[in-house]
Structure formats: structure tokens, C-alpha cells
Amino acid sequence: MPGVHSKSLAGTYPVRGLLHLLHHPRRLGVPVAVSTAQACVVSLLALFPLFHFGYGWQTRLIGHFYKDWATRDGGLFLRLLHPSTAAALTSGLFCVAETFMVTSQVTHYCIGSLRERLFDATLEERHIVLPPKKEETEKRHKAETVEEWVVDKLDIEALPTTREEMTQAAQWWLSGSHIMGLCAKKESQVWPLSWLPTAIYVVSLPLTFIPVIGPASFLAMQGICQGGAAHRRYFDRFAWSNPRRIKHTTALYWHYLQFGMVASALEMIPFVGFVFAYTNQIGAAMLVADWKQERIM
């Protein structure tokens, strides 16, 4: 996979976004505080029933799995922790992750365009002149067949016909760099691509059953989607084509993955995570400014 060297450590920018907000509390803090309060109310409504009704049966289910695993070869994790303790921790992680998924979907409609406005304001603060907003005038070809629609929406050249072609297509389409590119595309906020991060979240959630490696893999998969969407606002404002977006995110894949993993981890923190949903946008804009100085953006 091609790579581009950068002096900026992308994984630090979600935290730097928070520090930037703390240094400018009057200008940026008020709208963030209001939206965060709304998000916290939604989080409470989701958190209570999930923990009250879901925590118990999840703990029992996971406990049976860990006990069976411990009788065979539970590894270092189950040697250090009793299966019931490990099940309680895993179930708690499940509840937090489930709460994040529910509230992130609901608050997306409550918050509106605040995150985009924070991103734009940070760019302007760093003396990056934004082009005027223009209505989308590009006329896309309307698919006449199901095959044409699938090829257009899923970013493939043609539907595979043989087993070998299907294997190669699946390996390419499910690769991290390709999924990251899909999340950076113009159409990523339109069905069916708008459901891609949620689908990956649901599919990868069972990975948290696996001690240590599982949660890390789960976080990496969220980081792929989060990293791909990090600069989508910039790409949209500066009218980058989809091939250019994909080429850029592929070249800076590991940098975007770092940013996405840290940003996802911060947003999963109950209640406080909603603050990071905004500060991550500030951090992403700061990363754009630094990369423009390095001439890699």
C-alpha cells in the first residue's frame, strides 16, 4: 500500500481538538455545551434501559462462553481474571458500545450542522479560505438495471461471474483502504453507503468477546470508517472528485487510521464522548491545516 510521510502525528489531533476548545471556551464552548446537554439526555434515555435490561442476560450469556473457554484453554486473560469477572467487564463494554451506537444515530439529527460549522470555523481560524458553497449541479447517470445500480453504488467495475473473481472482489472490497475510501466519498451520506459504518459496527461488535485482541480489532474497524470521514467536509467544500479522495486516503491510510481509532475511542466514553464528537472535528480541521503546510493536502 502506498504511503506518504507526515511529520504530524495524526493520532494526537483528537486530543489537540479538545485542548483547542478549552483555549477558546467563549467562542466555541457555548454551542458545544448546549448540544452536549441535549446529547446527554438522549444518552441517559438509552443507557438506563440497556444496563437495566440488557446487562444481566448479556453477562450470563458471555459467562457461559468464558467458562467453556476456560475449561479448554482460556489463555492468559482468563487466568488473570475469573470467567464471571471477565464476563461482567465484557458485558459492560457491550452496553457502552450499544449505547454509543444508539445515541450517535439519534443525536445526528438533534445536533444538525454544528460539527460542520466547527470544522469550517477552525479552518478559517487557520487562514484557510473556504470556497463559497455551491449547489450540486453534477448530473449522475441513472442506473437502468440492478447490476448497473450495484456497480455504481458499491464502487466496483463489474459484478464478478466466477468464484475466483468473487474472491478477489471480496478481498479488495472488504480491505481497510477501500472501506476508508467509501466513507470519504460524496455519496457516503446517502443510502446505501450511509449505513456502511453502522453495518460494520454491528458486524464487528461480537469481536469484543475475544479478550484484548477483540476490542482492539473492533476499535480498528471503527477507526477505518471514522478516519475516512474525518476530512469529508474539506473534500466536499473544495469539490474533490471521488478518485482523488480515494487516492489521498489510501496514501495516508495509516495516518487516517490513527486519527480514526483515537477519535472513536474518545467518542465511546459515556456522556463525555459527545464533547469529543465536536472536538474531533476541530482536531480534523487542525490536521488539514498542518498537512497543507507540509504540502500533502
FIKE-603015 format. One record per residue (C-alpha): residue number from 1; chain; x, y, z. Coordinates in nm, 2 decimals, decimal comma, m for minus. Each point is the difference from the previous one (the first is absolute). Layout:
NUM|A|X|Y|Z
...
***
This chain:
1|A|0,00|0,00|0,00
2|A|0,15|0,34|m0,10
3|A|0,07|0,23|0,28
4|A|0,08|0,37|0,06
5|A|0,23|0,11|0,28
6|A|m0,13|0,27|0,23
7|A|0,16|0,18|0,30
8|A|m0,34|0,04|0,16
9|A|m0,10|m0,29|0,24
10|A|m0,36|m0,03|m0,11
11|A|m0,10|m0,20|0,31
12|A|0,06|0,30|0,22
13|A|m0,24|0,23|m0,18
14|A|m0,33|m0,11|0,16
15|A|0,16|0,10|0,34
16|A|0,14|0,32|m0,15
17|A|m0,35|0,08|m0,12
18|A|m0,12|m0,01|0,37
19|A|0,29|0,22|0,11
20|A|m0,08|0,25|m0,27
21|A|m0,36|0,01|0,13
22|A|0,12|0,06|0,35
23|A|0,22|0,29|m0,12
24|A|m0,30|0,16|m0,17
25|A|m0,29|m0,07|0,23
26|A|m0,21|0,31|m0,07
27|A|0,01|m0,02|m0,38
28|A|m0,05|m0,38|m0,04
29|A|m0,11|m0,12|0,34
30|A|m0,36|0,13|0,02
31|A|m0,14|m0,19|m0,31
32|A|0,19|m0,31|0,10
33|A|m0,14|0,01|0,36
34|A|m0,36|0,04|m0,12
35|A|0,02|m0,29|m0,25
36|A|0,19|m0,22|0,25
37|A|m0,28|0,06|0,26
38|A|m0,26|m0,12|m0,25
39|A|0,22|m0,30|m0,09
40|A|0,04|m0,09|0,37
41|A|m0,38|m0,01|0,04
42|A|m0,02|m0,24|m0,29
43|A|0,29|m0,20|0,14
44|A|m0,18|m0,04|0,34
45|A|m0,31|m0,12|m0,17
46|A|0,19|m0,26|m0,19
47|A|0,25|m0,09|0,28
48|A|m0,25|m0,09|0,27
49|A|m0,21|m0,26|m0,18
50|A|0,31|m0,15|m0,16
51|A|0,18|m0,05|0,33
52|A|m0,32|m0,09|0,19
53|A|m0,14|m0,26|m0,24
54|A|0,30|m0,09|m0,22
55|A|0,29|m0,02|0,24
56|A|m0,12|m0,30|0,20
57|A|m0,08|m0,24|m0,28
58|A|0,31|0,10|m0,20
59|A|0,22|m0,07|0,30
60|A|m0,16|m0,34|0,04
61|A|0,04|m0,08|m0,37
62|A|0,36|0,11|m0,02
63|A|0,07|m0,18|0,34
64|A|m0,10|m0,33|m0,15
65|A|0,23|0,06|m0,30
66|A|0,29|0,09|0,22
67|A|m0,05|m0,29|0,24
68|A|0,00|m0,24|m0,30
69|A|0,31|0,17|m0,13
70|A|0,18|m0,01|0,34
71|A|m0,05|m0,38|0,02
72|A|0,18|m0,04|m0,33
73|A|0,27|0,26|m0,01
74|A|m0,11|0,34|0,10
75|A|0,34|0,17|m0,05
76|A|0,17|0,26|0,22
77|A|m0,31|0,22|0,02
78|A|m0,22|m0,26|0,17
79|A|0,28|m0,11|0,22
80|A|0,04|0,35|0,14
81|A|m0,38|0,06|0,03
82|A|m0,27|m0,23|0,10
83|A|m0,25|m0,08|m0,28
84|A|m0,28|0,17|0,18
85|A|0,21|0,32|0,04
86|A|0,11|m0,01|m0,36
87|A|m0,37|m0,05|m0,10
88|A|m0,10|0,31|0,20
89|A|0,27|0,21|m0,15
90|A|m0,09|m0,11|m0,36
91|A|m0,37|0,05|0,06
92|A|0,07|0,35|0,13
93|A|0,20|0,07|m0,32
94|A|m0,28|m0,13|m0,21
95|A|m0,25|0,23|0,17
96|A|0,22|0,30|m0,04
97|A|0,05|m0,08|m0,37
98|A|m0,37|m0,06|m0,05
99|A|m0,08|0,33|0,17
100|A|0,24|0,18|m0,23
101|A|m0,16|m0,15|m0,31
102|A|m0,35|0,10|0,10
103|A|0,08|0,35|0,13
104|A|0,23|0,08|m0,29
105|A|m0,28|m0,07|m0,25
106|A|m0,26|0,20|0,20
107|A|0,22|0,30|0,07
108|A|0,11|0,02|m0,36
109|A|m0,35|0,14|m0,06
110|A|0,00|0,21|0,32
111|A|0,33|0,17|m0,06
112|A|m0,05|0,12|m0,35
113|A|0,30|0,15|m0,18
114|A|0,19|0,11|0,31
115|A|0,29|m0,23|m0,06
116|A|0,04|0,12|m0,35
117|A|m0,01|0,37|0,12
118|A|0,27|m0,08|0,25
119|A|0,21|m0,15|m0,27
120|A|m0,04|0,30|m0,23
121|A|0,06|0,25|0,28
122|A|0,33|m0,18|0,09
123|A|0,12|0,01|m0,36
124|A|m0,08|0,37|m0,03
125|A|0,18|0,06|0,33
126|A|0,31|m0,17|m0,15
127|A|m0,03|0,24|m0,30
128|A|m0,14|m0,25|m0,25
129|A|m0,24|0,18|m0,23
130|A|m0,30|m0,22|m0,07
131|A|m0,17|0,02|m0,34
132|A|m0,36|0,11|m0,01
133|A|m0,26|m0,28|0,04
134|A|m0,14|m0,11|m0,33
135|A|m0,31|m0,20|m0,08
136|A|0,08|m0,35|m0,14
137|A|m0,03|0,03|m0,38
138|A|0,15|m0,32|m0,10
139|A|m0,25|m0,23|m0,17
140|A|0,07|m0,36|0,08
141|A|m0,09|m0,28|m0,24
142|A|m0,32|m0,17|0,12
143|A|0,05|m0,38|0,02
144|A|m0,24|m0,18|m0,22
145|A|0,07|m0,35|0,13
146|A|0,07|m0,16|0,34
147|A|0,35|m0,09|m0,11
148|A|0,07|0,36|m0,11
149|A|m0,13|0,13|0,33
150|A|0,22|m0,24|0,21
151|A|0,31|0,08|m0,21
152|A|m0,06|0,37|0,04
153|A|m0,08|0,00|0,37
154|A|0,26|m0,25|0,12
155|A|0,28|0,14|m0,21
156|A|0,09|m0,31|m0,20
157|A|0,07|m0,03|m0,37
158|A|m0,23|m0,29|m0,06
159|A|m0,18|m0,28|0,18
160|A|0,22|m0,30|0,04
161|A|m0,10|m0,31|m0,19
162|A|0,24|m0,27|0,11
163|A|0,11|m0,12|0,35
164|A|0,35|0,13|m0,05
165|A|m0,14|0,34|m0,10
166|A|m0,23|0,00|0,30
167|A|0,28|m0,08|0,24
168|A|0,22|0,28|m0,15
169|A|m0,29|0,25|0,01
170|A|m0,08|m0,09|0,36
171|A|0,36|0,04|0,11
172|A|0,03|0,33|m0,17
173|A|m0,34|0,14|0,10
174|A|0,04|m0,10|0,37
175|A|0,35|0,14|0,02
176|A|0,05|0,28|0,25
177|A|0,13|0,24|m0,26
178|A|m0,31|m0,05|m0,22
179|A|m0,25|0,03|0,29
180|A|0,18|0,32|0,11
181|A|m0,03|0,13|m0,36
182|A|m0,37|m0,07|m0,01
183|A|m0,05|0,19|0,33
184|A|0,18|0,30|m0,16
185|A|m0,22|0,01|m0,32
186|A|m0,26|0,26|m0,08
187|A|m0,27|m0,27|0,01
188|A|0,10|m0,13|0,35
189|A|m0,29|0,19|0,16
190|A|m0,26|m0,15|m0,23
191|A|m0,15|m0,34|0,01
192|A|0,14|m0,27|m0,02
193|A|0,35|0,13|0,09
194|A|m0,14|0,20|0,29
195|A|m0,07|m0,33|0,17
196|A|0,35|m0,14|m0,05
197|A|0,15|0,13|0,33
198|A|m0,30|m0,13|0,19
199|A|0,02|m0,34|m0,17
200|A|0,37|m0,03|0,07
201|A|m0,07|0,10|0,36
202|A|m0,27|m0,27|0,05
203|A|0,20|m0,27|m0,18
204|A|0,32|0,07|0,19
205|A|m0,16|0,04|0,34
206|A|0,03|m0,38|0,08
207|A|0,38|0,04|m0,02
208|A|m0,01|0,15|0,35
209|A|m0,07|m0,36|0,12
210|A|0,37|m0,08|m0,07
211|A|0,22|0,14|0,28
212|A|0,25|0,27|m0,08
213|A|0,03|m0,06|m0,38
214|A|m0,37|0,02|m0,05
215|A|m0,06|0,35|0,13
216|A|0,31|0,12|m0,18
217|A|m0,13|m0,14|m0,33
218|A|m0,34|0,14|0,06
219|A|0,15|0,35|0,07
220|A|0,21|m0,03|m0,32
221|A|m0,31|m0,07|m0,21
222|A|m0,17|0,30|0,14
223|A|0,32|0,20|m0,06
224|A|m0,01|m0,09|m0,37
225|A|m0,35|0,16|m0,04
226|A|0,08|0,29|0,23
227|A|0,33|0,07|m0,18
228|A|m0,16|m0,01|m0,34
229|A|m0,27|0,25|0,11
230|A|0,25|0,23|0,18
231|A|0,06|0,24|m0,29
232|A|m0,31|m0,06|m0,20
233|A|m0,12|0,35|0,08
234|A|0,32|0,14|m0,15
235|A|m0,03|m0,22|m0,31
236|A|m0,36|0,12|m0,05
237|A|0,08|0,37|0,04
238|A|0,29|m0,02|m0,24
239|A|m0,18|m0,22|m0,24
240|A|0,24|m0,29|m0,01
241|A|m0,09|m0,28|m0,23
242|A|m0,06|m0,35|0,14
243|A|0,31|m0,15|m0,17
244|A|0,21|0,28|0,15
245|A|m0,15|m0,06|0,35
246|A|0,07|m0,37|m0,02
247|A|0,36|0,05|m0,12
248|A|0,06|0,25|0,28
249|A|m0,14|m0,22|0,28
250|A|0,18|m0,30|m0,13
251|A|0,33|0,18|m0,01
252|A|m0,05|0,13|0,36
253|A|m0,18|m0,32|0,12
254|A|0,20|m0,06|0,31
255|A|m0,03|0,37|0,11
256|A|m0,38|0,00|m0,05
257|A|m0,02|m0,33|0,18
258|A|0,19|0,14|0,30
259|A|m0,23|0,30|0,01
260|A|m0,32|m0,21|m0,04
261|A|0,09|m0,25|0,27
262|A|0,08|0,27|0,26
263|A|m0,31|0,20|m0,10
264|A|m0,22|m0,31|0,02
265|A|0,13|m0,09|0,34
266|A|m0,06|0,34|0,14
267|A|m0,36|0,02|m0,14
268|A|m0,08|m0,34|0,17
269|A|0,05|0,15|0,35
270|A|m0,36|0,04|0,14
271|A|m0,13|0,36|0,02
272|A|0,35|0,16|m0,04
273|A|0,03|m0,17|m0,33
274|A|m0,25|0,25|m0,16
275|A|0,25|0,28|0,07
276|A|0,26|m0,19|m0,19
277|A|m0,25|m0,03|m0,29
278|A|0,05|0,37|m0,05
279|A|0,37|0,04|0,10
280|A|0,09|m0,28|m0,24
281|A|m0,13|0,23|m0,28
282|A|0,22|0,28|0,13
283|A|0,30|m0,24|0,01
284|A|m0,07|m0,12|m0,35
285|A|0,00|0,36|m0,13
286|A|0,32|0,07|0,18
287|A|0,15|m0,31|m0,17
288|A|m0,10|0,14|m0,34
289|A|0,17|0,33|0,08
290|A|0,33|m0,18|0,10
291|A|m0,01|m0,23|m0,30
292|A|m0,05|0,30|m0,23
293|A|0,31|0,15|0,15
294|A|0,18|m0,33|m0,08
295|A|m0,14|0,01|m0,35
296|A|m0,17|m0,34|0,03
297|A|m0,36|0,12|0,00
***
